[in-house]
């Protein structure tokens, strides 16, 4: 399973995970989960910024871009510690 639902995400120990927002910089600036911003079109040349020894949660606005990024990171780059936040930032906002 490459997805993590919002309830499981909210219960994770934030010190043991890395959260990456793959939305564009202007989207990130409008609001975000405590995370680093690496836009989708830059993620594959920013592999050195992705933690290898932590669970990495990737999110976008709705979960679609995040799912695509996670799929490629797992298949092409063999990063099996990456997960897509199901429903993305919108689901996070709904949970507050």
Beta strands, then each sheet from edge to edge (+ up, - down):
strand 1: 3-4
strand 2: 17-21
strand 3: 36-37
strand 4: 55-59
strand 5: 82-85
sheet 1: 1+ 5+ 4+ 2+ 3+
end
